[in-house]
């Protein structure tokens, strides 16, 4: 039997349009960019007020998911969910105090799966929830060292970066986190600037070693601190405030406006609202600049042909909708978050169908050619990356807890239906009411009868008064 010469094989592959390194099953890199408290207020999502040129240029080469939903609308439960590929009812993590491995000591996260299959894994900033303070051993447990990463690094502002040139507390000290500051110094005097520098240096140092790098940018999470030049992008009084419409259906007691947050936000005048919005946008633009530095490194090193880039916000955020200035609700503004995937060989596009963040784990596993654990909650998004016009999921599910109470929500293409453990129910028609201002649960018992069993099947442990 004759053997085709190696040179002819290479030429044949080139003629066929096959990259020779890809033909040799080269492991793809994974750049996983997770941003804290980032809602879809981005230029590429149609917001003309906020300045995000670097995220927009990523979107110009990526597939943008317009209806991507988190499984919990608070940092630690959301991250524990998408890093493990399991829903919060499966992880048992429904607060910011519980470490994932305290509930699931043997769970295999997606960075751990790649690490165990030959990828170098490194995290910078906030990928898992940060905790532990100055206790190094506890910080490592929160970062999931050494199981998920070869290394994980957190950062602090410099002395210069802690100097506030302008700013104030928006609640008179009632909420310690609720303050903004236009800070002295440059980008690298703040943690996000240091994260960008470290990520770029790590990418350069690894050469041809396959890697998964988590870039966990912390802004626009509170406190709203960024170098002054980013506040200067938004002159005082230049941003229009959101106004809830007259006749809006009041939210159930557990839905929004609860606790000390609700009490503080009800005291906001337009001065506080304007300063909060300006500070959130300034921090978003600061973070965007750091994303740009990382993308510049990917450009300069010509890594796009062998790097899967995933960009997301860990949940959405309210900026005045229903008088709320935070996350932790089951309204669209909190459940929906930005998600973009730039995959080698894939074209840009927009996915309108529903997807969930639990879908990320099987997506990464499929692109990297590794076998994920059995019984993951999601399904791979690769078919939608290849064909953004394809159908999404029939529904997406999100839950939150309020102490011993909880709420569970299902989002379909047209409807959002939510149940609370105190018996309250909500139904919103997105065809007529995309901001979810009018609860039409009483007018559509047929829709409730359709959606309720689907919600109960997805969240079977919920303690619902309606069952």
C-alpha positions in Angstrom: 0.0 0.0 0.0 1.4 3.4 -1.0 1.8 6.1 1.6 1.1 9.8 0.6 4.2 11.9 1.3 3.8 14.3 4.3 4.4 17.4 2.1 1.5 16.3 -0.1 -0.8 15.8 2.9 0.0 19.4 4.1 -0.7 20.8 0.6 -3.9 18.8 0.4 -5.1 20.1 3.8 -4.2 23.7 2.8 -6.1 23.4 -0.5 -9.1 22.0 1.5 -8.9 25.1 3.8 -7.9 23.0 6.8 -5.5 24.6 9.3 -2.6 22.2 9.8 -2.4 22.9 13.6 -6.1 22.2 13.9 -5.7 19.0 11.9 -3.2 17.9 14.5 -5.9 18.3 17.1 -4.3 21.2 18.8 -6.0 22.0 22.1 -7.9 25.4 21.9 -7.3 28.1 24.5 -10.2 29.3 26.6 -10.4 33.0 27.6 -13.3 33.3 30.1 -14.2 36.9 30.9 -16.7 37.2 33.8 -17.8 40.7 34.8 -19.4 41.5 38.1 -22.9 43.0 38.2 -23.0 43.8 34.5 -26.4 44.3 32.9 -27.0 44.6 29.2 -26.4 48.3 29.2 -23.7 48.1 26.5 -23.3 49.7 23.1 -23.6 46.3 21.3 -26.9 45.6 23.1 -28.4 48.9 21.9 -27.6 51.3 24.7 -26.3 54.6 23.1 -25.5 56.3 26.4 -22.8 54.0 27.8 -19.4 54.0 26.2 -18.1 50.4 25.7 -16.0 50.4 22.5 -13.9 47.4 23.4 -16.8 45.1 24.3 -18.5 46.3 21.2 -15.5 45.3 19.0 -15.6 41.8 20.6 -19.3 41.7 19.7 -18.4 42.5 16.1 -16.5 39.2 15.8 -18.6 37.1 18.2 -22.1 35.6 18.5 -24.2 37.8 20.8 -26.9 36.1 22.9 -29.8 38.5 23.3 -31.8 36.3 25.7 -29.3 34.7 28.1 -30.5 34.0 31.6 -28.7 33.3 34.9 -30.0 30.7 37.3 -29.6 32.9 40.4 -29.4 36.7 40.4 -26.6 37.0 43.1 -22.9 36.6 42.6 -21.9 33.4 44.4 -24.9 31.3 43.6 -24.8 32.3 39.9 -21.0 31.6 39.6 -21.3 28.3 41.5 -24.0 27.3 39.1 -22.3 28.1 35.8 -18.9 26.9 36.9 -20.3 23.5 37.9 -23.0 23.3 35.2 -25.6 22.7 37.8 -28.7 24.6 39.0 -28.7 26.2 42.4 -31.1 23.5 43.7 -28.4 21.0 42.7 -25.4 22.9 44.1 -27.2 23.9 47.3 -25.5 27.4 47.0 -28.1 30.1 47.4 -26.2 32.9 49.2 -22.8 34.6 49.3 -21.7 32.8 52.4 -21.5 29.2 51.2 -18.5 27.7 49.4 -19.4 25.4 46.6 -17.2 22.5 47.8 -18.8 22.7 51.3 -21.9 21.4 49.6 -20.4 19.4 46.7 -16.9 18.4 47.7 -16.4 16.1 44.6 -17.9 18.4 41.9 -15.8 18.8 38.8 -15.9 22.4 37.6 -15.2 23.3 34.0 -11.8 24.8 34.7 -10.9 21.7 36.7 -12.0 19.5 33.9 -9.6 21.3 31.5 -6.8 21.4 34.1 -7.1 17.6 34.5 -6.9 17.2 30.7 -3.7 19.1 30.1 -4.7 22.8 30.1 -2.9 25.3 32.2 -5.6 27.0 34.3 -5.2 30.4 35.9 -7.7 32.8 37.5 -7.3 36.5 38.0 -9.8 38.6 40.0 -13.3 37.3 40.6 -14.2 34.0 38.9 -15.4 32.1 41.9 -16.9 34.4 44.5 -14.2 36.1 46.5 -14.1 35.7 50.3 -11.8 35.0 53.2 -10.5 38.5 53.9 -6.8 38.3 55.0 -7.1 34.6 55.8 -5.0 33.1 52.9 -6.2 29.5 53.4 -9.8 30.6 53.4 -9.2 32.8 50.3 -7.8 29.7 48.5 -10.9 27.7 49.4 -13.1 30.4 48.0 -11.0 30.5 44.8 -11.2 26.7 44.6 -7.4 26.2 44.8 -5.9 23.8 43.9 -8.7 21.9 42.2 -9.9 24.3 39.6 -6.7 26.3 39.0 -3.0 26.0 39.0 -3.0 29.6 40.3 -5.6 32.2 41.3 -4.7 35.8 42.2 -6.7 38.7 43.7 -5.7 42.4 43.7 -6.1 45.6 45.8 -6.0 49.2 44.9 -2.8 51.1 45.5 -2.5 53.9 48.0 -2.9 56.4 45.1 -5.9 54.5 43.8 -7.6 54.8 47.2 -7.5 58.6 47.1 -10.9 59.9 46.2 -10.9 63.1 44.1 -14.7 63.4 44.1 -17.6 61.3 45.4 -19.9 60.6 48.2 -22.0 58.1 50.1 -25.5 58.0 48.6 -27.4 56.7 51.6 -25.8 58.6 54.5 -24.1 55.5 55.7 -27.2 53.2 55.7 -25.7 51.0 53.0 -21.9 50.8 53.4 -21.4 49.7 49.8 -23.5 52.4 48.2 -20.9 55.1 47.5 -19.0 56.4 44.4 -15.6 57.8 43.9 -13.7 59.4 41.0 -10.3 58.2 42.1 -6.7 59.4 41.8 -4.2 57.6 39.7 -4.4 55.5 36.5 -6.0 52.2 35.6 -3.4 50.0 37.3 -4.0 51.8 40.6 -7.3 49.9 40.6 -7.8 46.1 40.8 -9.3 45.8 37.4 -6.3 47.4 35.8 -4.0 45.1 37.6 -6.2 42.1 36.5 -5.8 43.1 32.9 -2.1 43.5 33.2 -1.7 40.1 34.8 -4.0 38.3 32.3 -2.0 39.8 29.4 1.3 38.8 31.0 0.1 35.2 31.6 -1.2 34.8 28.1 2.2 35.9 26.8 4.2 33.7 29.1 2.3 30.5 28.2 3.4 30.4 24.5 2.0 27.2 22.9 0.8 25.7 26.1 -3.0 25.3 26.0 -4.6 27.4 28.6 -7.9 28.4 30.3 -7.6 31.8 31.8 -10.4 33.4 33.9 -10.4 37.2 33.7 -12.7 38.2 36.5 -13.3 42.0 36.3 -14.9 43.5 39.4 -16.5 46.7 38.1 -19.2 47.8 37.8 -19.8 46.1 41.1 -20.1 48.4 44.1 -18.5 50.4 45.5 -18.5 52.5 42.3 -14.8 53.5 42.2 -12.9 54.2 39.0 -10.2 56.6 37.8 -11.6 60.1 37.4 -11.2 60.1 33.6 -14.0 57.6 33.3 -16.4 59.8 35.2 -15.4 62.6 32.9 -16.9 60.6 30.0 -20.3 61.3 31.6 -20.8 64.9 32.6 -23.1 65.5 35.5 -26.7 65.7 34.4 -26.0 64.2 31.0 -27.8 60.9 31.5 -31.6 60.4 31.4 -33.1 58.6 34.3 -35.5 55.7 34.0 -39.0 56.5 35.1 -41.5 53.8 36.1 -44.7 54.3 34.2 -48.0 55.4 35.8 -50.3 52.6 36.6 -47.6 50.0 37.1 -48.8 46.9 39.0 -47.3 46.9 42.5 -44.7 44.1 43.0 -45.4 41.4 45.6 -43.7 42.0 49.0 -40.9 39.5 48.3 -40.3 40.5 44.7 -38.6 43.9 45.1 -38.3 46.8 47.5 -37.7 44.6 50.5 -35.4 45.1 53.6 -32.9 47.8 54.3 -32.1 48.2 50.6 -35.7 49.0 49.7 -35.9 51.4 52.6 -32.8 53.2 51.4 -33.7 53.3 47.8 -37.2 54.8 48.5 -35.3 57.9 49.9 -33.4 58.4 46.7 -34.1 61.8 45.0 -33.0 62.5 41.4 -29.7 63.7 42.7 -28.9 60.2 44.1 -30.3 58.4 41.1 -28.3 60.5 38.7 -25.1 60.0 40.7 -25.7 56.3 40.9 -26.3 55.9 37.2 -23.3 58.0 36.3 -21.0 56.0 38.6 -22.3 52.7 37.3 -21.6 53.8 33.7 -18.2 55.2 34.6 -17.2 51.9 36.2 -18.6 50.0 33.1 -16.4 52.1 30.8 -13.4 51.6 33.1 -13.9 47.8 32.9 -14.4 48.0 29.1 -11.0 49.6 28.8 -9.4 46.7 30.6 -11.2 44.2 28.4 -9.7 46.1 25.5 -6.2 45.5 26.8 -6.8 41.8 26.9 -8.3 41.8 23.4 -5.3 43.7 22.2 -3.0 40.9 23.5 -5.2 38.3 21.7 -4.9 40.4 18.5 -1.1 40.9 18.8 -0.4 37.3 19.4 -2.8 36.1 16.6 -4.7 33.8 19.0 -8.2 34.1 17.6 -7.9 31.1 15.4 -7.3 28.9 18.4 -9.0 30.6 21.3 -12.6 30.3 22.5 -13.5 33.7 24.0 -16.5 33.8 26.3 -17.7 37.2 27.8 -20.5 37.4 30.3 -22.0 39.3 33.2 -22.7 37.1 36.2 -26.3 38.5 36.4 -28.2 41.5 35.5 -28.9 44.7 37.5 -31.6 47.3 38.1 -30.8 50.9 37.5 -34.1 52.4 38.9 -36.6 50.0 37.4 -39.3 49.5 40.0 -37.3 51.8 42.3 -34.6 49.2 42.7 -30.8 49.9 42.4 -29.3 46.4 42.7 -29.7 42.8 41.6 -31.5 39.9 43.5 -34.9 40.0 41.8 -36.8 37.8 39.4 -37.5 40.6 37.0 -36.0 40.6 33.5 -33.4 43.3 34.4 -31.9 41.0 37.0 -32.3 37.6 35.4 -31.0 38.5 31.9 -27.3 39.2 31.4 -24.9 39.8 28.6 -23.3 36.8 26.9 -21.0 36.6 23.9 -19.0 33.8 22.4 -16.2 34.2 19.8 -15.2 30.7 18.6 -12.5 29.7 16.1 -13.9 29.6 12.7 -17.4 30.9 13.7 -18.9 34.0 12.1 -20.5 36.9 14.1 -24.2 36.7 14.7 -27.1 37.3 17.1 -29.0 34.6 18.8 -32.6 35.6 19.7 -33.5 32.2 21.3 -33.5 31.6 25.0 -30.3 30.2 26.6 -29.1 29.6 30.2 -25.8 30.0 31.8 -25.8 26.3 32.8 -25.3 25.8 29.0 -21.7 27.2 29.2 -20.1 24.1 30.7 -21.2 21.7 28.0 -20.3 24.3 25.4 -16.7 24.6 26.6 -16.4 20.8 26.9 -17.5 20.3 23.4 -15.2 22.9 21.9 -12.3 21.5 23.8 -13.1 17.9 23.0 -13.3 16.7 26.6 -16.0 14.6 28.2 -18.0 16.5 30.8 -19.5 14.9 33.9 -22.9 13.2 33.5 -26.1 14.9 34.3 -25.1 18.5 33.7 -28.1 20.7 33.7 -27.5 22.5 30.4 -26.8 21.8 26.7 -24.1 22.9 24.4 -24.5 26.3 22.7 -22.2 25.2 19.8 -25.1 24.6 17.4 -26.3 28.2 18.0 -22.8 29.6 17.6 -22.7 27.8 14.2 -26.2 28.9 13.3 -27.5 31.8 15.4 -30.9 31.6 13.7 -31.5 28.2 15.2 -34.0 27.7 18.0 -33.1 28.3 21.6 -34.5 26.5 24.6 -38.2 26.4 25.2 -37.7 28.0 28.7 -35.1 29.4 31.1 -35.3 29.2 34.9 -34.1 31.4 37.7 -34.6 31.4 41.5 -33.9 33.6 44.5 -34.3 33.2 48.2 -35.3 35.6 51.0 -34.3 33.8 54.2 -36.7 30.9 54.5 -38.8 32.2 51.6 -38.0 31.8 47.9 -39.2 32.7 44.4 -39.0 30.7 41.2 -39.4 32.0 37.7 -39.8 30.6 34.2 -39.1 32.7 31.1 -40.5 31.5 27.8 -40.3 33.4 24.5 -43.4 35.4 25.4 -44.1 35.0 29.1 -42.4 35.3 32.5 -44.2 33.5 35.3 -43.0 33.7 38.9 -44.2 32.0 42.1 -43.3 33.0 45.6 -43.4 30.8 48.7 -45.9 33.1 50.4 -48.4 32.4 47.6 -47.9 35.5 45.4 -47.7 35.0 41.7 -46.7 37.1 38.7 -47.2 36.8 35.0 -45.8 39.3 32.4 -46.5 39.3 28.7 -43.3 40.3 26.9 -45.0 40.8 23.6 -46.9 43.7 25.1 -44.9 44.6 28.2 -41.1 44.0 27.9 -40.4 46.0 31.0 -42.7 43.8 33.1 -44.8 46.6 34.4 -48.2 44.9 34.4 -48.9 41.7 36.3 -51.6 39.9 34.2 -51.7 36.7 36.2 -55.5 37.0 36.9 -56.3 37.6 33.2 -54.5 34.5 31.9 -55.3 31.4 34.0 -54.7 29.2 31.0 -51.1 30.4 30.7 -50.6 29.8 34.4 -51.9 26.3 34.0 -49.4 25.7 31.2 -46.4 27.2 32.9 -46.8 26.1 36.5 -46.1 22.4 36.0 -43.0 23.3 33.9 -41.7 25.5 36.7 -42.4 22.9 39.3 -40.6 20.3 37.3 -37.5 22.5 36.9 -37.4 23.5 40.6 -38.8 20.4 42.3 -37.6 21.3 45.9 -39.4 24.6 46.0 -41.7 25.1 48.9 -44.7 26.7 47.2 -48.0 27.6 48.7 -49.7 26.9 45.3 -48.8 23.2 45.3 
